[in-house]
């Protein structure tokens, strides 16, 4: 019984109890090792809690707003008179539907652009990141970061500078950035930056949200803005033609101020100019209607992101406190010691049986 866990074919409750007692007795006989492991775990946990820096969390939550296209489809027929597809004005960009905007926050373009934003009057966010992460020392054998000037336009970056920005972007995406929906049924999105540098976390979070918001605005309103410009240009052109037609009509009338009603030929020129004025006026009236509709729709697309909560100092922090570190150290090291003793005894039993 002492050399086996259970009998070959079956085991009873009594055998289970006896084996448990046997293992408990074995572990108790190794109390010196377990106590030493516990002391070592306490010391290790205390050291970790003392030397491990706290992590700060800068969080922004916002509601994603969709453009309201109600009523636009009913008026799209008006725009067709001047060759403009007004029905597309109310369409929302597919980039910001569903979870796509969450991927936009993780994109290399947005993160890289944010890294190049100013942290203060003398530093960029990328400079601050390099400083507290000590990347200039860690990557010294590969690149010379201190000699790089990240204030240059991105188009003037060297290959080495682009590589540094991409690698830092990757580190942020994998270790610091979190974009999620607290509740899948709602449209609330939460963006969090975790860092050992409290001021950097706050500044990076705010800059990232602002950059994505600006990109959102420009992309979402690009189509409505282009149609608005087309309508405005057409309205200005038709208004110029209408003014010219009015002048021509007035000139034709002035040339024959008191025409003989019996002589119809004398009124032909003024009648033609009058028809031009009426036709141009009708076209201008329709364009102005469509222009006002386009302006209203463009304004409706403008409020894109409504921020609910933004990061404020002091930021939420997570750290391993002394008592917690000691307890975790004892538990983890103790479990490792028990596992080691268990494997050692199984090995000796296997050697004895063979």
C-alpha positions in Angstrom: 0.0 0.0 0.0 2.9 2.3 0.8 4.4 1.9 -2.6 1.4 2.6 -4.7 -1.2 5.4 -4.9 -4.1 3.0 -5.5 -4.7 -0.7 -6.2 -4.2 -1.8 -9.8 -7.9 -2.4 -10.6 -9.9 -0.3 -8.3 -9.7 1.9 -5.2 -11.9 2.4 -2.2 -12.7 5.4 0.0 -10.4 4.0 2.6 -7.5 3.9 0.2 -8.1 7.5 -0.8 -8.1 8.6 2.8 -4.9 6.6 3.5 -3.2 8.1 0.6 -4.2 11.6 1.6 -2.9 11.0 5.1 0.3 9.6 3.7 0.9 12.7 1.5 0.1 15.0 4.4 2.5 13.2 6.7 5.2 13.4 4.0 4.7 17.2 3.5 4.7 17.7 7.3 8.0 15.8 7.5 9.5 18.4 5.1 8.4 21.3 7.3 11.8 22.8 7.3 11.8 23.1 3.5 8.3 24.5 3.5 9.1 27.1 6.2 12.3 28.1 4.3 10.2 28.5 1.1 7.7 30.6 3.0 10.4 32.9 4.4 11.9 33.2 0.9 8.5 33.9 -0.6 7.8 36.6 2.1 11.2 38.3 1.3 10.6 38.0 -2.5 7.1 39.5 -2.3 8.3 42.3 -0.1 11.1 43.2 -2.5 8.7 43.2 -5.5 6.2 45.4 -3.7 8.9 47.9 -2.7 10.8 48.1 -6.0 8.0 47.6 -8.5 6.7 51.0 -9.6 2.9 51.6 -9.6 1.1 51.7 -12.9 -1.2 54.6 -13.7 -4.3 54.3 -15.8 -5.6 57.3 -17.9 -9.2 56.5 -19.1 -11.5 58.3 -21.4 -15.0 57.1 -22.1 -17.3 58.5 -24.8 -20.4 57.9 -26.8 -20.1 57.4 -30.5 -22.8 59.4 -32.3 -24.1 58.5 -35.7 -25.3 61.1 -38.2 -29.0 61.6 -38.6 -30.1 61.2 -42.2 -33.8 61.4 -41.5 -35.7 63.3 -44.2 -32.8 63.6 -46.6 -33.9 60.8 -48.8 -37.3 62.5 -49.3 -35.5 65.6 -50.7 -32.9 63.9 -52.8 -35.1 64.5 -55.9 -34.5 68.3 -55.6 -30.7 67.9 -56.0 -31.1 65.7 -59.1 -32.2 68.9 -61.0 -28.6 70.2 -60.7 -26.8 66.8 -61.0 -26.0 66.3 -57.3 -26.7 63.1 -55.5 -28.1 64.5 -52.3 -29.2 61.0 -51.1 -25.5 60.3 -50.3 -25.3 63.3 -48.0 -26.9 61.5 -45.1 -24.9 58.3 -45.4 -22.6 57.6 -42.5 -19.1 56.4 -43.1 -18.7 52.7 -42.7 -15.3 53.3 -40.9 -17.2 54.4 -37.8 -19.9 51.8 -37.6 -19.7 48.9 -35.1 -16.3 48.1 -33.7 -14.2 49.6 -36.5 -13.5 52.8 -34.6 -11.9 50.6 -31.8 -9.5 49.4 -34.4 -8.8 53.0 -35.5 -7.5 53.7 -32.0 -5.1 50.8 -32.3 -4.0 51.8 -35.8 -0.3 52.6 -36.4 -1.3 55.9 -38.0 -3.2 57.3 -35.0 -0.6 56.0 -32.4 2.3 57.3 -34.4 0.7 60.7 -34.9 0.0 60.9 -31.2 3.6 60.0 -30.3 4.7 63.1 -32.3 2.4 65.4 -30.4 4.0 67.8 -27.9 4.2 66.7 -24.2 5.3 70.1 -23.0 7.2 73.1 -24.5 10.4 71.2 -24.9 9.5 67.6 -25.3 7.4 65.4 -27.5 5.4 62.4 -26.2 7.9 60.1 -27.9 10.8 61.8 -26.1 9.0 61.3 -22.8 8.3 57.7 -23.6 12.0 57.0 -24.5 13.1 58.8 -21.3 11.1 56.9 -18.7 11.4 53.5 -20.6 15.2 54.1 -21.0 15.0 53.0 -24.6 18.0 55.0 -25.5 20.0 52.7 -23.3 18.2 49.5 -24.2 18.4 50.1 -28.0 21.8 51.7 -27.9 23.4 48.9 -29.9 20.8 49.2 -32.7 20.0 52.9 -33.1 21.2 56.2 -31.8 18.0 57.7 -30.5 19.5 60.8 -28.8 20.7 62.1 -32.2 17.3 61.8 -33.7 15.1 64.9 -34.2 11.4 63.9 -34.1 10.2 67.5 -34.5 10.9 67.3 -38.2 7.9 66.7 -40.6 7.1 63.0 -40.9 8.0 63.1 -44.6 11.6 64.0 -43.7 12.1 61.1 -41.2 14.9 58.7 -41.9 14.4 54.9 -42.1 15.8 54.6 -38.6 13.4 57.2 -37.2 10.4 55.5 -38.8 11.6 52.2 -37.4 11.8 53.7 -33.9 8.3 55.1 -34.2 6.9 51.8 -35.4 8.5 49.8 -32.6 7.3 52.2 -29.9 3.8 52.1 -31.4 3.9 48.3 -31.2 5.0 48.4 -27.5 2.1 50.8 -26.7 -0.4 48.7 -28.6 0.6 45.5 -26.9 1.4 46.7 -23.3 -0.3 50.1 -22.6 -3.4 50.6 -24.8 -6.8 49.1 -24.1 -9.9 49.9 -26.1 -13.1 48.2 -25.1 -16.9 48.5 -24.7 -17.9 48.1 -21.1 -21.3 46.9 -22.3 -21.7 45.4 -25.7 -25.3 46.6 -25.9 -24.3 50.3 -25.5 -22.4 52.6 -27.8 -20.0 53.7 -25.0 -16.3 53.1 -25.7 -13.5 53.3 -23.2 -9.9 54.1 -24.1 -7.3 53.5 -21.5 -3.5 54.1 -21.4 -1.5 52.4 -18.7 2.0 53.6 -17.9 4.5 54.0 -15.0 4.6 57.8 -15.9 1.4 59.4 -14.7 1.8 62.7 -16.6 2.6 60.8 -19.8 -0.4 58.5 -19.5 -2.7 61.5 -19.2 -1.2 63.5 -22.0 -1.0 60.5 -24.4 -4.6 59.5 -23.7 -5.9 63.0 -24.3 -3.9 63.5 -27.5 -4.9 60.1 -28.9 -8.6 60.8 -28.3 -8.3 64.2 -29.9 -6.5 62.9 -33.0 -9.1 60.1 -33.5 -11.9 62.6 -33.0 -10.4 65.0 -35.6 -9.8 62.2 -38.1 -13.4 61.0 -37.4 -14.7 64.5 -38.1 -12.8 65.0 -41.3 -13.7 61.6 -42.7 -17.3 61.6 -41.6 -18.0 65.1 -43.0 -15.8 64.7 -46.1 -18.6 63.6 -48.4 -21.1 66.2 -47.1 -18.5 68.9 -47.3 -17.7 68.1 -50.9 -21.3 68.2 -51.9 -21.8 71.4 -50.0 -18.9 73.0 -51.9 -20.3 71.8 -55.2 -23.7 73.3 -54.4 -22.2 76.6 -53.2 -20.1 76.9 -56.4 -23.2 76.2 -58.5 -25.2 78.7 -56.6 -22.5 81.4 -57.1 -22.3 80.6 -60.8 -26.0 80.7 -61.4 -26.3 83.9 -59.3 -23.7 85.5 -61.6 -25.6 84.4 -64.7 -28.9 85.7 -63.1 -27.4 89.1 -62.4 -26.1 89.3 -66.0 -29.5 88.3 -67.3 -31.1 91.1 -65.3 -28.7 93.6 -66.7 -29.4 92.4 -70.2 -33.1 92.6 -69.7 -32.9 96.1 -68.3 -30.7 97.2 -71.2 -33.1 95.7 -73.8 -36.0 97.5 -72.1 -34.2 100.8 -72.0 -33.4 100.7 -75.7 -37.1 100.7 -76.5 -38.7 102.6 -73.6 -42.1 103.3 -75.2 -42.5 100.6 -77.9 -45.6 100.7 -80.1 -47.9 97.8 -79.0 -48.7 97.2 -82.7 -45.1 96.5 -83.5 -44.3 93.1 -81.9 -40.7 93.0 -83.3 -39.7 95.8 -81.1 -40.5 93.7 -78.0 -38.7 90.5 -79.1 -35.3 91.3 -77.5 -36.8 92.3 -74.1 -39.1 89.2 -74.1 -36.1 86.9 -74.7 -34.2 88.6 -71.9 -37.2 88.3 -69.6 -37.5 84.5 -70.3 -33.7 84.1 -69.5 -34.3 85.9 -66.2 -37.3 83.7 -65.3 -35.5 80.4 -66.2 -32.3 81.3 -64.4 -34.3 82.5 -61.4 -36.1 79.2 -61.2 -32.8 77.2 -61.4 -31.2 79.4 -58.7 -34.2 79.0 -56.4 -33.9 75.2 -56.6 -30.1 75.3 -56.0 -30.6 77.5 -53.0 -33.1 75.0 -51.5 -30.7 72.1 -52.0 -27.8 74.3 -50.6 -29.8 74.9 -47.4 -30.6 71.2 -47.0 -26.9 70.4 -47.5 -25.9 73.0 -44.8 -28.3 71.5 -42.3 -27.1 68.0 -43.0 -23.5 69.0 -42.7 -24.2 70.6 -39.3 -25.9 67.5 -38.2 -22.8 65.4 -39.0 -20.5 67.8 -37.0 -21.0 66.6 -33.4 -19.3 63.2 -33.6 -17.9 62.1 -30.2 -19.4 63.1 -26.9 -16.9 62.6 -24.1 -18.3 61.3 -20.8 -15.3 61.0 -18.6 -11.7 62.2 -19.3 -8.5 61.6 -17.3 -8.0 63.8 -14.2 -5.1 63.9 -11.8 -4.4 61.9 -9.7 -5.0 59.0 -12.0 -6.2 55.6 -10.9 -3.2 53.5 -10.0 -2.5 49.8 -9.5 0.3 48.5 -7.4 1.4 45.6 -5.2 1.2 46.7 -1.6 3.5 45.3 1.0 1.0 43.0 2.7 -0.4 41.8 -0.6 3.1 41.2 -2.0 4.1 39.1 1.1 1.0 37.0 0.9 1.4 36.4 -2.9 5.0 35.6 -2.4 4.3 33.0 0.3 1.5 31.4 -1.8 3.4 31.3 -5.0 6.7 30.1 -3.6 4.9 27.7 -1.3 3.0 26.1 -4.2 6.2 25.7 -6.2 7.9 24.0 -3.2 4.9 21.6 -2.7 5.0 20.8 -6.4 8.7 20.2 -6.2 8.3 17.9 -3.2 5.5 16.1 -4.9 7.5 15.4 -8.1 10.5 14.3 -6.0 8.5 11.8 -4.1 6.9 10.4 -7.2 10.3 10.0 -8.8 11.6 8.1 -5.8 8.6 5.9 -5.7 9.0 5.2 -9.4 12.7 4.2 -8.8 11.8 2.0 -5.9 9.0 0.2 -7.9 11.3 -0.4 -10.9 
